[in-house]
Amino acid sequence: MKGGDVAICSECETIAQHTRGAPGHAGLISLGPVRSLRAVSRKATHEAFVCVVCDTGWDYLDDKRDPSAGWTRC
């Protein structure tokens, strides 16, 4: 879209952000692990995703020590 407008699909709108263990949806495709020193040092996993429906980028951080871990929209 032009002018910075971003359309997000209804499935992406339902993803609970910053909630570790919350489900994504079937239209998310993994782009692979994100390598970060912070995640490795905390024994956490960090993975990037993209929605095939609306092209929205997502990060998923699985870190039991971080209260804001979970899905984050990019």
VOPALUM-86481 format. One record per residue: residue in one letter; x, y, z of N, C-alpha, C, O in turn; residue number from 1. Coordinates in steps of 0.2 Angstrom, whole numbers, plus 5000, padded with zeros to 4 digits. Each point is the difference from the previous one (the first is absolute). Last residue first. Layout:
VOPALUM-86481
NODE|residu|n_px|n_py|n_pz|ca_px|ca_py|ca_pz|c_px|c_py|c_pz|o_px|o_py|o_pz|num
NODE|a|X|Y|Z|X|Y|Z|X|Y|Z|X|Y|Z|NUM
...
end
This chain:
VOPALUM-86481
NODE|residu|n_px|n_py|n_pz|ca_px|ca_py|ca_pz|c_px|c_py|c_pz|o_px|o_py|o_pz|num
NODE|c|5033|4966|5066|5006|5004|4998|4997|5006|4996|5005|5004|4997|74
NODE|r|4984|4981|5024|4999|5002|4993|5006|5005|4998|5002|5004|5004|73
NODE|t|4997|4976|5015|5001|5007|4999|4999|5002|4993|5003|4996|4996|72
NODE|w|4993|4982|5024|4999|5003|4993|5001|5007|5000|4997|5004|5005|71
NODE|g|5014|4984|5015|4994|4998|4996|5000|5003|4994|5006|5001|4997|70
NODE|a|5004|5007|5028|5002|4995|4995|4993|4999|4996|4995|5001|5003|69
NODE|s|5009|5013|5017|4997|5003|4994|5002|4995|4994|4999|5002|4994|68
NODE|p|5009|4994|5028|4993|5001|5001|4996|5002|4993|4994|5000|4999|67
NODE|d|5029|4986|5005|4998|5006|4998|4993|5001|5000|4996|4996|4996|66
NODE|r|5016|4984|5010|5003|5005|5004|4997|5007|4999|5001|5005|5004|65
NODE|k|4996|4975|4982|4996|4999|5007|5002|5006|5005|4996|5001|5005|64
NODE|d|5004|4997|4967|5005|5002|5006|4996|5000|5006|4997|5005|5002|63
NODE|d|5000|4994|4971|4999|4995|5005|5005|5000|5005|5005|4997|5000|62
NODE|l|4985|5019|4979|5006|4999|5005|4997|4995|5005|4995|5002|5003|61
NODE|y|4999|5007|4970|4998|4996|5006|5006|4999|5004|5005|4996|4998|60
NODE|d|4986|5022|4981|5005|4997|5004|4997|4996|5006|4995|5002|5003|59
NODE|w|4996|5008|4971|4999|4998|5007|5007|4998|5003|5003|4996|4996|58
NODE|g|4984|5018|4981|5006|4996|5003|4999|5000|5008|4997|5004|5003|57
NODE|t|4985|4997|4975|5002|5003|5006|5006|4996|5003|5000|4994|5000|56
NODE|d|4986|5003|4979|5007|5002|5000|5003|5003|5006|5005|5004|5000|55
NODE|c|4972|4986|4994|5001|5007|5000|5007|5002|5000|5001|5006|5000|54
NODE|v|4993|4971|4997|4994|5003|4998|5001|5008|5000|4999|5002|4995|53
NODE|v|5018|4982|5013|4999|4999|4993|4994|5004|4997|4999|5001|4994|52
NODE|c|5018|5004|5028|4993|4998|4998|4999|5000|4992|5002|5004|4997|51
NODE|v|5021|4993|5019|4997|5004|4996|4993|4997|4998|4999|4994|4999|50
NODE|f|5023|5004|5021|4994|4997|4996|4998|5006|4995|5001|5006|5001|49
NODE|a|5021|4987|5017|4997|5004|4996|4995|4997|4996|5001|4994|4997|48
NODE|e|5011|5000|5028|4999|4998|4993|4996|5006|4997|4996|5003|5003|47
NODE|h|5019|4989|5020|4997|5006|4997|4999|4998|4993|5005|4998|4996|46
NODE|t|5001|4990|5030|5000|5000|4993|4996|5006|4997|4995|5002|5003|45
NODE|a|5021|4993|5021|4993|5001|4997|5000|4999|4992|5006|4999|4998|44
NODE|k|5012|5002|5021|4997|4993|4998|4993|5001|4998|4996|4996|5001|43
NODE|r|5019|5022|5005|4995|4999|5004|4997|4993|4999|4995|4998|5003|42
NODE|s|5023|5010|4984|5002|5001|5007|4995|4998|5005|5001|4998|5005|41
NODE|v|4993|5003|4971|5005|4994|5002|5002|5000|5007|5000|4995|5004|40
NODE|a|4987|5023|4988|4996|4994|5001|5004|4994|5001|4998|4996|5005|39
NODE|r|5013|5025|4992|4996|5000|5006|4996|4994|5001|4999|4997|5005|38
NODE|l|5015|5006|4976|5003|4998|5006|4996|5000|5006|5001|4996|5004|37
NODE|s|4989|4999|4971|5002|5005|5004|5004|4998|5007|4998|4995|5003|36
NODE|r|4990|4997|4972|5006|4999|5004|5001|5006|5004|5002|5005|4997|35
NODE|v|4975|4983|4992|5004|5006|5000|5006|4999|5005|4999|4999|5006|34
NODE|p|4987|4982|4979|5002|5003|5006|5003|5007|4999|5004|5001|4995|33
NODE|g|4978|4992|4987|5006|4997|5003|5002|5003|5007|4997|5005|5001|32
NODE|l|4984|4998|4984|5006|5003|4996|5006|4997|5003|5005|5001|4997|31
NODE|s|4968|4990|5004|5006|5002|5003|5005|5002|4995|5001|4997|4995|30
NODE|i|4972|5006|5003|5006|4996|4998|5006|5002|5003|5002|5006|5000|29
NODE|l|4969|4996|5003|5007|5003|5002|5005|4995|4998|5000|4994|5001|28
NODE|g|4976|5003|4998|5003|5004|4994|5007|5003|5001|5002|5003|4996|27
NODE|a|4983|4985|5021|5003|4995|4995|5003|5004|4994|5004|4996|4996|26
NODE|h|4997|5015|5028|4995|4997|4996|5003|4996|4994|5006|5001|4999|25
NODE|g|5001|5004|5028|5000|5005|4994|4994|4998|4996|4995|5000|5003|24
NODE|p|5007|4996|5024|5001|4998|4994|5000|5005|4994|4998|5006|5001|23
NODE|a|5011|4995|5025|4994|5002|4996|5001|4997|4993|5006|5000|4998|22
NODE|g|5012|4999|5020|4995|4995|4999|4994|5001|4996|4997|4995|4998|21
NODE|r|5014|5026|5014|5004|4993|4998|4995|4994|5000|4996|4999|5004|20
NODE|t|4999|5027|4992|4997|4995|5004|5004|4994|4998|4998|4996|4995|19
NODE|h|5003|5026|4994|5003|5000|5006|4997|4995|5005|5000|5001|5006|18
NODE|q|4984|5003|4975|5007|5002|5000|5002|5000|5007|4996|5001|5005|17
NODE|a|4984|4986|4981|5002|5003|5006|5007|5002|5001|5004|4995|5000|16
NODE|i|4980|5001|4978|5006|4998|5003|5001|5004|5006|5000|5006|5000|15
NODE|t|4983|4998|4983|4998|4996|5006|5006|4998|5004|4999|4997|5006|14
NODE|e|5002|5015|4973|4997|5004|5005|4999|4997|5007|5000|5003|5005|13
NODE|c|5007|4985|4975|5006|5003|5004|4997|5005|5005|5003|5001|5005|12
NODE|e|4981|4989|4982|5003|4995|5004|5006|5003|5003|5001|4998|5006|11
NODE|s|4987|5015|4979|4996|4999|5006|5003|4995|5005|5000|5000|5006|10
NODE|c|5016|5014|4977|4994|4996|5000|4997|4999|5006|5003|5001|5006|9
NODE|i|5009|5021|4986|5002|4994|5004|4994|4996|4999|4994|5002|5001|8
NODE|a|5017|5021|4986|4994|4996|5002|5003|4993|5003|5004|4997|4998|7
NODE|v|5006|5029|5000|5002|4993|5000|4993|4996|5002|4997|5001|5005|6
NODE|d|5014|5025|4986|4994|4996|5003|5002|4992|4999|5002|4998|4995|5
NODE|g|5012|5021|4998|5001|4997|5006|4994|4996|5003|5001|4997|5006|4
NODE|g|5001|5014|4972|4999|5005|5005|5001|4997|5007|4998|5003|5005|3
NODE|k|4995|4980|4976|5003|5006|4999|4999|5004|5007|4995|5000|5003|2
NODE|m|5005|4972|4993|4996|5006|5000|5004|5006|5000|5006|5000|5002|1
end
